[in-house]
Amino acid sequence: MAQRAILLIPVIRVNQRGARYVTGLDHGDTMTTLELRRHLAELVEERSLALVSGLAGVDSYMADLDQELEACRQLYVGSAVTEIATLRAELFGPQLG
């Protein structure tokens, strides 16, 4: 059975000087590893389209997209490693020591 990753979405605020800061985490939807992989592929495609369509010049858009790409990439890797470790433990028992 596929495990679901809980998406923690940073709550980002901007102060009067324009500096961004995280005030906490908001719980988003849950996604399986496969769903995370699909979402990551969609984000990569969106970034490619942005580069060829002229949106690459919109710094705030590209920064947000790059931040979402990195967060999704980290979630996907963590979810995949957890799934592999879980399967290994189910097949061969938990590692102790």
DOTI-878339 format. One record per residue: residue in three letters; x, y, z of N, C-alpha, C, O in turn; residue number from 0; chain. Coordinates in nm, 2 decimals. Example, Ala and Ser with C-alpha at 12.3 -4.5 7.8 and 13.67 -1.06 7.14 Angstrom:
! DOTI-878339
+-----+--------+--------+--------+--------+--------+--------+--------+--------+--------+--------+--------+--------+-----+----+
:  aa :   n_xx :   n_yy :   n_zz :  ca_xx :  ca_yy :  ca_zz :   c_xx :   c_yy :   c_zz :   o_xx :   o_yy :   o_zz :   i : ch :
+-----+--------+--------+--------+--------+--------+--------+--------+--------+--------+--------+--------+--------+-----+----+
: ALA :   1.32 :  -0.57 :   0.78 :   1.23 :  -0.45 :   0.78 :   1.32 :  -0.33 :   0.78 :   1.42 :  -0.33 :   0.85 :   0 :  A :
: SER :   1.28 :  -0.22 :   0.71 :   1.37 :  -0.11 :   0.71 :   1.29 :   0.00 :   0.79 :   1.34 :   0.11 :   0.80 :   1 :  A :
+-----+--------+--------+--------+--------+--------+--------+--------+--------+--------+--------+--------+--------+-----+----+
This chain:
! DOTI-878339
+-----+--------+--------+--------+--------+--------+--------+--------+--------+--------+--------+--------+--------+-----+----+
:  aa :   n_xx :   n_yy :   n_zz :  ca_xx :  ca_yy :  ca_zz :   c_xx :   c_yy :   c_zz :   o_xx :   o_yy :   o_zz :   i : ch :
+-----+--------+--------+--------+--------+--------+--------+--------+--------+--------+--------+--------+--------+-----+----+
: MET :   0.08 :  -0.12 :   0.00 :   0.00 :   0.00 :   0.00 :   0.09 :   0.12 :   0.00 :   0.18 :   0.13 :   0.08 :   0 :  A :
: ALA :   0.06 :   0.22 :  -0.09 :   0.14 :   0.34 :  -0.10 :   0.12 :   0.43 :   0.02 :   0.01 :   0.45 :   0.06 :   1 :  A :
: GLN :   0.23 :   0.48 :   0.07 :   0.22 :   0.57 :   0.18 :   0.19 :   0.71 :   0.13 :   0.22 :   0.74 :   0.01 :   2 :  A :
: ARG :   0.14 :   0.80 :   0.21 :   0.11 :   0.93 :   0.16 :   0.20 :   1.03 :   0.24 :   0.21 :   1.02 :   0.36 :   3 :  A :
: ALA :   0.25 :   1.12 :   0.17 :   0.33 :   1.23 :   0.23 :   0.24 :   1.35 :   0.26 :   0.16 :   1.38 :   0.18 :   4 :  A :
: ILE :   0.26 :   1.41 :   0.37 :   0.19 :   1.52 :   0.41 :   0.27 :   1.65 :   0.36 :   0.38 :   1.66 :   0.40 :   5 :  A :
: LEU :   0.20 :   1.73 :   0.28 :   0.27 :   1.85 :   0.23 :   0.26 :   1.96 :   0.34 :   0.15 :   1.99 :   0.38 :   6 :  A :
: LEU :   0.38 :   2.00 :   0.38 :   0.38 :   2.12 :   0.48 :   0.41 :   2.24 :   0.39 :   0.52 :   2.25 :   0.33 :   7 :  A :
: ILE :   0.32 :   2.33 :   0.39 :   0.34 :   2.45 :   0.31 :   0.39 :   2.56 :   0.39 :   0.32 :   2.60 :   0.49 :   8 :  A :
: PRO :   0.50 :   2.62 :   0.36 :   0.55 :   2.74 :   0.44 :   0.45 :   2.86 :   0.43 :   0.41 :   2.89 :   0.32 :   9 :  A :
: VAL :   0.42 :   2.92 :   0.54 :   0.34 :   3.04 :   0.54 :   0.44 :   3.15 :   0.54 :   0.52 :   3.18 :   0.63 :  10 :  A :
: ILE :   0.45 :   3.22 :   0.42 :   0.55 :   3.33 :   0.40 :   0.49 :   3.46 :   0.41 :   0.38 :   3.49 :   0.35 :  11 :  A :
: ARG :   0.55 :   3.55 :   0.49 :   0.50 :   3.69 :   0.50 :   0.61 :   3.78 :   0.45 :   0.73 :   3.74 :   0.43 :  12 :  A :
: VAL :   0.58 :   3.90 :   0.41 :   0.67 :   4.00 :   0.36 :   0.66 :   4.12 :   0.46 :   0.55 :   4.17 :   0.48 :  13 :  A :
: ASN :   0.78 :   4.16 :   0.51 :   0.78 :   4.28 :   0.60 :   0.78 :   4.41 :   0.52 :   0.77 :   4.40 :   0.39 :  14 :  A :
: GLN :   0.78 :   4.52 :   0.59 :   0.77 :   4.65 :   0.52 :   0.89 :   4.68 :   0.43 :   0.87 :   4.75 :   0.33 :  15 :  A :
: ARG :   1.00 :   4.61 :   0.45 :   1.12 :   4.63 :   0.36 :   1.12 :   4.54 :   0.25 :   1.22 :   4.54 :   0.17 :  16 :  A :
: GLY :   1.02 :   4.45 :   0.24 :   1.01 :   4.36 :   0.13 :   1.08 :   4.22 :   0.15 :   1.09 :   4.14 :   0.07 :  17 :  A :
: ALA :   1.14 :   4.21 :   0.27 :   1.20 :   4.08 :   0.31 :   1.10 :   3.97 :   0.34 :   1.00 :   4.00 :   0.41 :  18 :  A :
: ARG :   1.12 :   3.85 :   0.29 :   1.03 :   3.74 :   0.31 :   1.08 :   3.67 :   0.44 :   1.20 :   3.65 :   0.46 :  19 :  A :
: TYR :   0.98 :   3.61 :   0.51 :   1.01 :   3.53 :   0.63 :   0.90 :   3.43 :   0.65 :   0.79 :   3.46 :   0.61 :  20 :  A :
: VAL :   0.94 :   3.31 :   0.70 :   0.84 :   3.21 :   0.73 :   0.79 :   3.22 :   0.87 :   0.86 :   3.23 :   0.96 :  21 :  A :
: THR :   0.65 :   3.22 :   0.88 :   0.59 :   3.23 :   1.01 :   0.54 :   3.10 :   1.06 :   0.50 :   3.09 :   1.18 :  22 :  A :
: GLY :   0.54 :   3.00 :   0.98 :   0.49 :   2.87 :   1.03 :   0.47 :   2.78 :   0.91 :   0.50 :   2.82 :   0.80 :  23 :  A :
: LEU :   0.41 :   2.66 :   0.94 :   0.38 :   2.57 :   0.83 :   0.23 :   2.54 :   0.84 :   0.17 :   2.52 :   0.94 :  24 :  A :
: ASP :   0.18 :   2.53 :   0.72 :   0.04 :   2.50 :   0.70 :   0.03 :   2.36 :   0.64 :   0.10 :   2.32 :   0.55 :  25 :  A :
: HIS :  -0.06 :   2.27 :   0.69 :  -0.08 :   2.14 :   0.64 :  -0.16 :   2.14 :   0.51 :  -0.27 :   2.19 :   0.51 :  26 :  A :
: GLY :  -0.10 :   2.09 :   0.41 :  -0.17 :   2.09 :   0.28 :  -0.23 :   1.95 :   0.26 :  -0.25 :   1.87 :   0.35 :  27 :  A :
: ASP :  -0.25 :   1.91 :   0.13 :  -0.30 :   1.78 :   0.10 :  -0.19 :   1.68 :   0.12 :  -0.08 :   1.71 :   0.13 :  28 :  A :
: THR :  -0.23 :   1.55 :   0.11 :  -0.14 :   1.44 :   0.11 :  -0.12 :   1.39 :  -0.03 :  -0.22 :   1.39 :  -0.10 :  29 :  A :
: MET :  -0.01 :   1.34 :  -0.06 :   0.02 :   1.28 :  -0.19 :   0.10 :   1.16 :  -0.18 :   0.19 :   1.15 :  -0.09 :  30 :  A :
: THR :   0.08 :   1.06 :  -0.27 :   0.17 :   0.94 :  -0.27 :   0.30 :   0.98 :  -0.34 :   0.31 :   1.09 :  -0.40 :  31 :  A :
: THR :   0.39 :   0.89 :  -0.33 :   0.52 :   0.91 :  -0.40 :   0.50 :   0.93 :  -0.55 :   0.56 :   1.02 :  -0.61 :  32 :  A :
: LEU :   0.41 :   0.85 :  -0.61 :   0.38 :   0.86 :  -0.75 :   0.32 :   0.99 :  -0.79 :   0.36 :   1.06 :  -0.89 :  33 :  A :
: GLU :   0.23 :   1.04 :  -0.70 :   0.17 :   1.17 :  -0.73 :   0.27 :   1.28 :  -0.71 :   0.27 :   1.38 :  -0.79 :  34 :  A :
: LEU :   0.36 :   1.27 :  -0.62 :   0.47 :   1.37 :  -0.60 :   0.56 :   1.37 :  -0.73 :   0.60 :   1.48 :  -0.78 :  35 :  A :
: ARG :   0.59 :   1.25 :  -0.78 :   0.67 :   1.24 :  -0.90 :   0.60 :   1.31 :  -1.02 :   0.66 :   1.38 :  -1.10 :  36 :  A :
: ARG :   0.47 :   1.28 :  -1.04 :   0.39 :   1.35 :  -1.14 :   0.39 :   1.50 :  -1.13 :   0.41 :   1.57 :  -1.22 :  37 :  A :
: HIS :   0.37 :   1.55 :  -1.00 :   0.37 :   1.69 :  -0.98 :   0.51 :   1.75 :  -1.01 :   0.51 :   1.86 :  -1.07 :  38 :  A :
: LEU :   0.61 :   1.68 :  -0.97 :   0.75 :   1.73 :  -1.00 :   0.77 :   1.74 :  -1.15 :   0.82 :   1.84 :  -1.20 :  39 :  A :
: ALA :   0.72 :   1.65 :  -1.23 :   0.74 :   1.65 :  -1.37 :   0.66 :   1.77 :  -1.43 :   0.70 :   1.83 :  -1.52 :  40 :  A :
: GLU :   0.54 :   1.79 :  -1.37 :   0.46 :   1.91 :  -1.42 :   0.53 :   2.04 :  -1.39 :   0.53 :   2.13 :  -1.47 :  41 :  A :
: LEU :   0.59 :   2.05 :  -1.28 :   0.66 :   2.17 :  -1.24 :   0.78 :   2.19 :  -1.33 :   0.81 :   2.31 :  -1.38 :  42 :  A :
: VAL :   0.85 :   2.08 :  -1.37 :   0.97 :   2.09 :  -1.46 :   0.92 :   2.14 :  -1.60 :   0.98 :   2.22 :  -1.66 :  43 :  A :
: GLU :   0.81 :   2.08 :  -1.64 :   0.75 :   2.13 :  -1.77 :   0.70 :   2.27 :  -1.76 :   0.73 :   2.35 :  -1.86 :  44 :  A :
: GLU :   0.64 :   2.31 :  -1.65 :   0.60 :   2.45 :  -1.64 :   0.72 :   2.55 :  -1.65 :   0.71 :   2.65 :  -1.71 :  45 :  A :
: ARG :   0.83 :   2.51 :  -1.58 :   0.95 :   2.59 :  -1.59 :   1.01 :   2.60 :  -1.73 :   1.05 :   2.71 :  -1.77 :  46 :  A :
: SER :   1.01 :   2.49 :  -1.80 :   1.05 :   2.49 :  -1.94 :   0.97 :   2.58 :  -2.03 :   1.02 :   2.66 :  -2.11 :  47 :  A :
: LEU :   0.84 :   2.57 :  -2.01 :   0.75 :   2.66 :  -2.08 :   0.77 :   2.80 :  -2.05 :   0.76 :   2.89 :  -2.14 :  48 :  A :
: ALA :   0.79 :   2.83 :  -1.92 :   0.82 :   2.97 :  -1.88 :   0.94 :   3.03 :  -1.95 :   0.95 :   3.14 :  -1.98 :  49 :  A :
: LEU :   1.04 :   2.94 :  -1.96 :   1.17 :   2.99 :  -2.03 :   1.15 :   3.02 :  -2.17 :   1.21 :   3.12 :  -2.22 :  50 :  A :
: VAL :   1.07 :   2.95 :  -2.24 :   1.05 :   2.97 :  -2.39 :   0.94 :   3.07 :  -2.42 :   0.93 :   3.13 :  -2.53 :  51 :  A :
: SER :   0.85 :   3.10 :  -2.32 :   0.74 :   3.19 :  -2.34 :   0.77 :   3.34 :  -2.29 :   0.68 :   3.42 :  -2.31 :  52 :  A :
: GLY :   0.89 :   3.36 :  -2.24 :   0.92 :   3.49 :  -2.20 :   0.89 :   3.52 :  -2.05 :   0.92 :   3.63 :  -2.00 :  53 :  A :
: LEU :   0.84 :   3.43 :  -1.98 :   0.81 :   3.45 :  -1.84 :   0.93 :   3.44 :  -1.75 :   0.93 :   3.47 :  -1.63 :  54 :  A :
: ALA :   1.05 :   3.40 :  -1.81 :   1.17 :   3.39 :  -1.74 :   1.22 :   3.53 :  -1.69 :   1.29 :   3.54 :  -1.59 :  55 :  A :
: GLY :   1.17 :   3.63 :  -1.75 :   1.20 :   3.77 :  -1.71 :   1.12 :   3.82 :  -1.59 :   1.15 :   3.92 :  -1.53 :  56 :  A :
: VAL :   1.02 :   3.74 :  -1.54 :   0.94 :   3.78 :  -1.43 :   1.00 :   3.71 :  -1.31 :   0.98 :   3.60 :  -1.27 :  57 :  A :
: ASP :   1.09 :   3.79 :  -1.24 :   1.17 :   3.74 :  -1.13 :   1.09 :   3.67 :  -1.02 :   1.12 :   3.57 :  -0.97 :  58 :  A :
: SER :   0.98 :   3.74 :  -0.98 :   0.90 :   3.68 :  -0.87 :   0.84 :   3.55 :  -0.91 :   0.83 :   3.46 :  -0.82 :  59 :  A :
: TYR :   0.79 :   3.54 :  -1.03 :   0.73 :   3.41 :  -1.08 :   0.83 :   3.30 :  -1.08 :   0.81 :   3.19 :  -1.03 :  60 :  A :
: MET :   0.95 :   3.33 :  -1.14 :   1.06 :   3.23 :  -1.15 :   1.11 :   3.19 :  -1.01 :   1.14 :   3.07 :  -0.98 :  61 :  A :
: ALA :   1.12 :   3.28 :  -0.92 :   1.17 :   3.25 :  -0.78 :   1.07 :   3.16 :  -0.71 :   1.10 :   3.06 :  -0.65 :  62 :  A :
: ASP :   0.94 :   3.19 :  -0.72 :   0.83 :   3.11 :  -0.66 :   0.83 :   2.97 :  -0.72 :   0.82 :   2.87 :  -0.65 :  63 :  A :
: LEU :   0.85 :   2.96 :  -0.86 :   0.85 :   2.83 :  -0.92 :   0.97 :   2.75 :  -0.88 :   0.96 :   2.63 :  -0.86 :  64 :  A :
: ASP :   1.09 :   2.81 :  -0.88 :   1.21 :   2.74 :  -0.84 :   1.20 :   2.69 :  -0.69 :   1.24 :   2.59 :  -0.66 :  65 :  A :
: GLN :   1.13 :   2.78 :  -0.61 :   1.12 :   2.74 :  -0.47 :   1.02 :   2.62 :  -0.46 :   1.05 :   2.52 :  -0.38 :  66 :  A :
: GLU :   0.91 :   2.62 :  -0.53 :   0.82 :   2.51 :  -0.53 :   0.88 :   2.38 :  -0.59 :   0.86 :   2.27 :  -0.54 :  67 :  A :
: LEU :   0.96 :   2.40 :  -0.70 :   1.04 :   2.28 :  -0.76 :   1.13 :   2.22 :  -0.65 :   1.13 :   2.10 :  -0.64 :  68 :  A :
: GLU :   1.21 :   2.30 :  -0.58 :   1.30 :   2.24 :  -0.48 :   1.22 :   2.17 :  -0.37 :   1.26 :   2.07 :  -0.33 :  69 :  A :
: ALA :   1.12 :   2.23 :  -0.32 :   1.04 :   2.17 :  -0.21 :   0.98 :   2.04 :  -0.26 :   0.98 :   1.94 :  -0.19 :  70 :  A :
: CYS :   0.92 :   2.04 :  -0.38 :   0.87 :   1.92 :  -0.44 :   0.97 :   1.81 :  -0.46 :   0.95 :   1.69 :  -0.43 :  71 :  A :
: ARG :   1.09 :   1.85 :  -0.50 :   1.20 :   1.75 :  -0.52 :   1.24 :   1.69 :  -0.39 :   1.26 :   1.57 :  -0.38 :  72 :  A :
: GLN :   1.25 :   1.77 :  -0.29 :   1.29 :   1.72 :  -0.16 :   1.18 :   1.63 :  -0.10 :   1.21 :   1.52 :  -0.05 :  73 :  A :
: LEU :   1.05 :   1.66 :  -0.12 :   0.94 :   1.58 :  -0.07 :   0.94 :   1.44 :  -0.15 :   0.93 :   1.34 :  -0.09 :  74 :  A :
: TYR :   0.97 :   1.45 :  -0.28 :   0.97 :   1.33 :  -0.36 :   1.08 :   1.23 :  -0.32 :   1.06 :   1.11 :  -0.30 :  75 :  A :
: VAL :   1.20 :   1.29 :  -0.30 :   1.31 :   1.20 :  -0.26 :   1.29 :   1.14 :  -0.12 :   1.31 :   1.02 :  -0.10 :  76 :  A :
: GLY :   1.24 :   1.22 :  -0.03 :   1.21 :   1.17 :   0.11 :   1.11 :   1.07 :   0.11 :   1.12 :   0.97 :   0.18 :  77 :  A :
: SER :   1.00 :   1.09 :   0.03 :   0.89 :   0.99 :   0.02 :   0.94 :   0.86 :  -0.05 :   0.90 :   0.75 :   0.00 :  78 :  A :
: ALA :   1.02 :   0.87 :  -0.15 :   1.07 :   0.75 :  -0.22 :   1.16 :   0.67 :  -0.13 :   1.15 :   0.55 :  -0.12 :  79 :  A :
: VAL :   1.25 :   0.74 :  -0.05 :   1.34 :   0.67 :   0.04 :   1.26 :   0.60 :   0.15 :   1.29 :   0.49 :   0.19 :  80 :  A :
: THR :   1.16 :   0.67 :   0.20 :   1.07 :   0.61 :   0.30 :   1.00 :   0.49 :   0.25 :   0.99 :   0.38 :   0.32 :  81 :  A :
: GLU :   0.95 :   0.49 :   0.13 :   0.88 :   0.38 :   0.07 :   0.98 :   0.26 :   0.05 :   0.94 :   0.15 :   0.08 :  82 :  A :
: ILE :   1.10 :   0.29 :   0.00 :   1.20 :   0.18 :  -0.01 :   1.23 :   0.12 :   0.12 :   1.24 :  -0.01 :   0.13 :  83 :  A :
: ALA :   1.26 :   0.20 :   0.22 :   1.29 :   0.15 :   0.36 :   1.17 :   0.07 :   0.41 :   1.20 :  -0.04 :   0.48 :  84 :  A :
: THR :   1.05 :   0.11 :   0.39 :   0.93 :   0.04 :   0.44 :   0.92 :  -0.10 :   0.38 :   0.90 :  -0.20 :   0.44 :  85 :  A :
: LEU :   0.94 :  -0.10 :   0.24 :   0.93 :  -0.22 :   0.17 :   1.04 :  -0.32 :   0.22 :   1.02 :  -0.44 :   0.24 :  86 :  A :
: ARG :   1.16 :  -0.27 :   0.24 :   1.27 :  -0.35 :   0.28 :   1.24 :  -0.41 :   0.42 :   1.27 :  -0.53 :   0.44 :  87 :  A :
: ALA :   1.19 :  -0.33 :   0.51 :   1.15 :  -0.38 :   0.64 :   1.04 :  -0.48 :   0.64 :   1.04 :  -0.58 :   0.71 :  88 :  A :
: GLU :   0.95 :  -0.46 :   0.55 :   0.84 :  -0.56 :   0.53 :   0.89 :  -0.70 :   0.48 :   0.84 :  -0.80 :   0.51 :  89 :  A :
: LEU :   0.99 :  -0.69 :   0.39 :   1.04 :  -0.81 :   0.33 :   1.14 :  -0.88 :   0.42 :   1.14 :  -1.00 :   0.43 :  90 :  A :
: PHE :   1.23 :  -0.81 :   0.48 :   1.34 :  -0.87 :   0.56 :   1.34 :  -0.84 :   0.70 :   1.43 :  -0.88 :   0.77 :  91 :  A :
: GLY :   1.24 :  -0.76 :   0.75 :   1.24 :  -0.73 :   0.89 :   1.31 :  -0.60 :   0.92 :   1.39 :  -0.56 :   0.84 :  92 :  A :
: PRO :   1.28 :  -0.53 :   1.03 :   1.34 :  -0.41 :   1.06 :   1.49 :  -0.42 :   1.09 :   1.53 :  -0.53 :   1.14 :  93 :  A :
: GLN :   1.57 :  -0.33 :   1.05 :   1.71 :  -0.33 :   1.08 :   1.73 :  -0.28 :   1.23 :   1.68 :  -0.18 :   1.27 :  94 :  A :
: LEU :   1.81 :  -0.36 :   1.30 :   1.83 :  -0.32 :   1.44 :   1.98 :  -0.31 :   1.46 :   2.06 :  -0.38 :   1.40 :  95 :  A :
: GLY :   2.02 :  -0.22 :   1.55 :   2.16 :  -0.21 :   1.58 :   2.23 :  -0.09 :   1.54 :   2.35 :  -0.07 :   1.57 :  96 :  A :
+-----+--------+--------+--------+--------+--------+--------+--------+--------+--------+--------+--------+--------+-----+----+
